[in-house]
Amino acid sequence: MDPKESIHSEGEGPEEDEIERPTATPLWRYVTKVTGETSKSKSGGGSGKFICNFGCQTKPFIGSYSRVHAQLIGLEPGERAKGINLCHVLSKQERGMLKKEEMDARRIFGGNAKVKKLPKRHSNATNMVTAIKNEPKGYKSPNYEKVRTSLLDKQQGKVKHALSPLMQEWATNGVSIIYDGWSNLKNQPLINVMAVSGGKAIFLNGHDVSAVEKTGANIAELLLKAIDFVGPSNVVQVVTDNASNCKSAGGIIKRKRPHIFWSGCLAHTLNLLMKDTAKYKTTNFGHHFIVLQRLVTVRASLVSMALSNQWESLRRGASAPDQHDTVQKTVLDDDDFWRKAKRVLKITKPIYRMLRSWFDRGVTGYLEAIDRMILDPSEATLIRHQISNFVRSKGVFAQPQAVNDRATMNTLSWWHMYGGAASELYSLAIRVLSQSVNTYCAESCWSTYSYIHSVKRNRLNNDRAEKLVFAQYNHRLLSRHREDYESFKIGTCLMKMPILKKMS
């Protein structure tokens, strides 16, 4: 087929088998690669050869896709010369059509010429297209002002009400108040406050503290407001980093709310410890340790997964093209990786155990914790007796299945299965095991902030950015934990719930 015909054939309606898939490098279709010939530079690198299909010259050109672009379309504004002449056969109109094809590919693939597949389409994008196709007759889209004010407030209200079933679990599971600081692209200091219960992290609010000194008293004031909102009886602990002002805030909270604990982020603690011990310049050590330990534990399952027929379906379009294959090769063939992983775990495991024992502080530590968490002396006494039976595998904990499953069953699952007979200890165990030990959820929320308050949207004020983050972050949480969320409607009965009145 004549290459010029392929340029002008956009409106002809090709057969289904002739439709070419979108590609990040569409201009390759208008040149012919010369196979078996490679030009090597002095530094060792190499470039292929290609011949222009429009016949501007018979001698092959040397270069990669950037030189194909320069030969067919021309240089980008400000781009350095490629040492290649522009194709003189193409007319201005034809060159414009090639340029449009290249620009369309950049919009689809984000300008990444290495991408081989289309980005995965999000389900929300499909829903949006369907809604546009089925719009009612005469529908008029909302204007800019309405979208950023009343409609945003309405969406925030819908998300708040939809969170109610998750909030009802707070009384049973207890809550950890998570605090973490960050600076946005305007270099304004922000603070995130989140409520975590049973592995579900709800974004409560964000604060612009540009005009506030981050002293222990000011941090404690923000955390106490969050505690009052969640309900003091529901809060088990507050988790912050290990800075001195945060420790001071923890002391203030302990004096005002004696039953609430302050905990430093475990990942941050491990990171500081390893820096002091080995002077490693690494971050998030605790997270890396836990992930590495888990990888070694489930190595056999990883090998089975990498060999399964479903492995290719796990390939992610947003990842680097060779990342999927690299992971498979590492899992199956890289014995050196697994040997080093075991060595690292062997070195760091004693430190990890030491920190765990320090956290518990032995018998004195958990007895003190029981007295702080359980205000009724008779109930505290009963729980201590039940702990004694648990440690010695006596009484209701003497069943052979209960003893054997301690080593194999998930801790929370074990207590749900066998703890019901000792209801007081069971309730305490569920509250303790449902708490967070790090500020990872707050740190991950900053990625939502950076996506919303980006360079292109840098004029957003912090109040509106907070509403957008609240709606988007909690929407993702609800999508994972409420199957009925997409069809959720605000009912009048929900408006009467006390926790919702606080959020209104």
N, C-alpha and C positions, 0 to 999 in steps of 0.2 A: 504493500500500500504506500502511496506517495505520502511523505511526511506532511506536506502541506495540506493534503486532504484530511489527515487526522486532526489538524488544527481547526479546520472549518467544519468538522463533522459533529459539532455539539448538539445540533437540533435534529439529527436524522433518526433518533430512536433506535439504537443498536439492539440486536438480539440479546437475550439474557446471558447466553454463553460468552458473548463478545464484550460484555461490560468488564472493564478493568477495575480492580480494587484500588481505592485511594492509596497513594504512596507519599512518603515525605520527600522523595526526590523525583518529581515528575519529569524533569528535563532529560533524564537518562533515556527516555523513549525516543528522543530526537537525535540521538547519536548512536553509533555502533562501537561497542567495546572491542578492542583488538586483543584477543586472547593469546596467552603464551608470551606476551612481551611486557616487560616491566623495566622502567628506567630507575636505576638506583643512584641516590645522591651520595656524596662523600661521607655524610654522617651515618649512612646505613639505611636510611628510610627509602621508600619506594613509591612510585606513582604509576598508575596504569596509562594505557594509550586509548584514544578514541578518535573516530572519524565522524565529522559532521554529516548527517543524513541529507542536508540540503545542498550538498555538493559545492560548498564554497572553496574547498581545496581537497586534493586527494591524499596529501601527506598527513599522517596521523598527528594529532595533538597529544601532548604529554600533560597529565595532571589528573586531579580528583574532581569531585562534583563542583567545587567552587570555581574551577576553570571552565567547566561546562556552562555554568551560570554566566560567567564573564563573556564566553564566546557567543552564546545565544541571546542573552538579555542585556549584558553590559555590567559595569561595576556599580556597586551600591554607593550612595553618597558618602564621601570620606574614605572609601575603601582604597587600599594600596593597589597599584597596577599589578596585573597578573602576568604581563608579558605575552598576551594573547590578543589577536585582533578580533573585532566584532564581525559576526557573519554578515557579509554584504548582500547575500541573496535574499534574506528576509526583508519584507516591507515593514514600514512603521506599524501598520495595523496588525500584521502577523506577530511582530515582536511584542506588541501590547497584549495580545491574546496569550502568548507564552508567559508574560510577566504576571497576568491575572491568574493563570494556572499555578504558578509558583507561589503567589501570595495566598491563594486558597489553601494550598498544602501547608503553608506555615501556620495559618489560623487553626487548621485541624490538628496538626502534630506539634504545635508550640515551637516551631523553628528548629526542632531536633532532627537532623538528617539521619541519625542512627536508628530511629524508631522504625520498626518493621510492621507493626500492627496498629490499627486504630485504637485510640484510648478507649477504655471501657466506659460505656455509657451508664451514668447513674440513673437509678430508678426514678428519682425525682424529675430528671430531664424528660423521661418518657411520659410521666404524668403531666408535665407542663405542656408538651406537644399535644397530648390527647385533649387537655382542657382547652387549648387554643382552637383545635379543630371543631370541638363541640360547643363553642361559645354561643350563648343565646343570641337570637336576632336582636340587633340594636344595642348590644352590650358595648359600653364605652370603658376603656381601661382607665384606672385611677391615675390622677396626675401625680407629679413628683412630690408635692407637698403632702398629699393624703397618704402616700406610701410611707413616708418617713415619720409621720405623726400618728394619726388615728389608726391606720392599718397595722403599724408596728406595735402600738399599744394593745390592739385587739389580739394580735398573735401572741404577744407576751402573756396576756391574760389567759388565753387558751392553754398555753403551756403550763402556767401556774396551776390551773385547775386540774389538768391532766396528771400533775405530779402527786395529787392527793393520795392515791393508793400506796405509792412508795413512801410517803411521809407517815402513813398510818403504821408502818413497820417500825418506826423509830422507838416507840414505847417498848417494844419487845426486844429489838436488836441493839438498842442504844445507838449513839451517834458520836462520831469523831469530828470536831471542828478543825478544818485544815486551813492554814494560813500560809501564804507565799507572796513574795514581792517580785516586781518586774519593772522594766522601763520600756515605754513604747517608743515608736520611731521619732517622736518629738522630744525624747529623752525626759518624759514626765514619769515620775515614780508612781506605780499603781500597786494595789494590793488586792489579791483574790481571796475570798472567803468561801469555803465549800463545806457541805455536810455530807459525810460518808457513813453509810450504814449497810452492812451486809454486802460490801463490794459495789454498791451503787452510789456514785458521787454526784450530788446535785449542786450546781452552781447557784449560790445564794446571791452574792453581789460583788461588785468591784468598787474600789475606792481610789480616787485621785488624791494622793497625799502630797502634792507639790507644795502646798502651803502649811504642811504639818510636819513637825519634827518627829522622827520615828523613835521616840523614847519608849521605855517599857510601859509607862502609864498610858500613853496614847494608843499603843498596840493593844493593851489590855482592855481599853474602852471599846475598841472595835470588836474584839472577841467577845466581850460581855454582852454587847448588843446582839451578836449572832446567837449566843447562848440563850438569851431571853426570848429570841424569836423561835428557836427550835424547841425550847422548854427546858429549864435547868434540870429537871428530873430525867430527861432523855439523854443528856450529854454525859458521856463517860470521860472523855479527854479532849484536850486541844493539842494539835500537832503543828510544830513550827520548825524552822531550822535551828541551829545551835548557837546563833549569835547571842551576845550578852544581853541585848535589849529584849530579845524574845524570851530568854530565861527569866529576866526580871518581870516580864508580863505574866509568865507562868506562875511566879510567886504571888503576884497580886491576885490573880484568879483563884489560886489555892486558898488565900486568906478570905476572899469573899464567898467562894463556893467550895468548901472543904472537900466535898465528895468528887470534885472534878480534878483529874490528873493533867499535868503537863508532860508531854513527851517530845523529845527531839527527833527529827526525821532519821530513821534508821539508816537509810542509804547515805545521807549526809554524814552521819556518825562514822560509818564504815569508811567512807571516803577520806575523812579527816584522819582517822586512825592509820590507814594505809599510807597516807602522805607523810605522817609523822614517823611511821615505822620504816618504810622503804624509800621515801622521797619520790614516789611515782607521781608523775604529772598526769593523772587520769581523773575523770569525772564519773559520777554515778557508779562508783565501784560496787556498792551494794546490789544495785540492779544487775550489773554484769555478772556478779557472783551467783546470784539466784538463777539467772538465765542459763549460765554455763553448767551449773549443777543439774538443772533440769534436762539440758541437752544430753549430758552423759547418762542420766538415769533412763531416758527414753530412746537411747541410741538404736536399739533393736527395732522399735516402732518406726523410727525415722527411716531406717534402711528399707523396711517393708513398704513404707509410703513412697519412697523414691523409686522403687521397682514396680509400683502398681501402675495400672492403666490410667488411673485418674491423675497421675502426676502432671501431665501436660495441662490439665484443666485448672491447675493452681497457678499457672503463669499469669503475672500481673502486667498489664500494658504500661503502667506508670513506671515500672522498674527498668533498669538498664537491660539492653537486649540479651547480654550474656550472663546476667545475674542468676537467672533460674538454672541454667546449666552448671554454673559454678557451684551453687548450693548442692545440686545433685552429685557432682563429682566429689565435693568435700565429704558429703555423707557416706558415699560408697567407697571411695578410694584413698582418701587422705588420712592414712594411719598416723602421720606425724601430728596432724591437728588434734586427734583424739588422745594421743599420748601426752601432748603438751597440756591439754585441757585437764586430764587427770592429775598431772603434776601441779598445776595451779590450784586445783581444789584441795589437794593434799596439803599444800603450804598454808592456804587461807582458812581451812575448815576449823582448826583449833581457835583461831581468832574469832571466827563467827560464833563458835560454841561459847567462848568466853563472854562475848557480848550478850548472848542470850541468857547466860547464867547471871550476868551483872544486872540485866533488866529484871529478872525475877527476884534477885537479891535473897535467894534462899527462902527458908520458912518465915523469917521475920518480915521479908518483903511482902509475901502474899497474905500473911495474917494482917499486916497493917492495911493492905489494899482492901481486904474484906471489911474491916472495921470502918473504912472510909466510904465504901460503896453501899454497905448494908447498915441502915440506921437503927433497925430493930435488933436489940441485943439477943433476944431469943432466936430470931431467924439466923443471926450470925453464928450462934452456938450450934444450931442444927446443921448449918453448912460446913462448919469445921468437922463435925462428926462424919458427914457424908464424904468430905475430902479424905478423911482417914480411911474410910472403907474403899474409896476409889484407889488410893495409893497401895493398899494391901490386897486389892481384889477380893474384898469381902462383901457380904450382904448382897445388895441388888447388883453389884458389879462382879460377882463371883461366877457368873455364867461362863462356860468355856468359850462360847462364841464371842462374847464380849471381850474376853482376854485376848483371844487370837486375832480379832479384827482390829485391835489397837494398832498393830504394826502395818496393816494393809489398807485400812479404810481411811478416807478423808476425815479429818478431825470433826468438822461440823456434822458430817453425815453420821459419824459414830455417835455423837451426842444425841442427834435426832432419833437414832435407832435404839440406843440403850439408856439414855439419860432420863427418860420420862419418869421412871420409878423414884428417882430422887429429884423431885420437881424444883426444889429451892436451888440446889447446885446446878441443875440443868439450866435454869433461867440465868444464873450468873455466868455459866460457861458460854452460853449463846451470846450474851452481851459482850463478853471479853473477846471471843473469837471473831465477832463481827466488826471489830475495829480495824482501822488502817494504821500501819506502822511507818508510813512515809508520806511525803507531800507530792508524790508523782502525779496524782490526779490534777492538782492545782497547776503543776508545771506543764502538763499536757494541755491544759486549758489555754495557756498562753499561745499555743499554735493557732487556736481558734481566733484569739485576739489579733495575732499578727496577720492572719488571712483577711479578717474584716477591716482592721485599721492598717491598711497597707499604704505603700507610697502613692498609689493611684487614688486612695480614699483617705488622704491625710487630713482632710478638712473636717472629718467627723469629730464632733465634740465627745468627751468621755462618757457623758450620760447616754447619748444615743448608741455609742459603741457598746456600752454595757448592756443595753436592752437587746441589741443584735446578738451579742455573745450569749446572753441568758437564753434567748429563743433557740439559737442554733445548737449550743452545747447540750441543753436539756432535751431538745427535740431528738438528738441522736440517742440520748439515754433512754427516752421513752420508746423510740423505735425498736430498741433491743429488748426492752422489758415489758412492753404493753402491746400485745398483738392487736388490740382493738383501737390503738391510738389514732390511726389514720381516719377512722370513722367516728372519732370521739366528738361528742357535742357537749357544750356547756349546759348543764342542767340546773334548774333552780335549787334543787336539793343540795348541790355542791356549794352554792353560795352561803349556805347556813353553817358550814363547817368552820369551827374556830380557827383552825390553822390557815384556812383560806382567807378569812377575814384579815388576818395579820399581813398576808401577802398583797392584799388589795390596796 
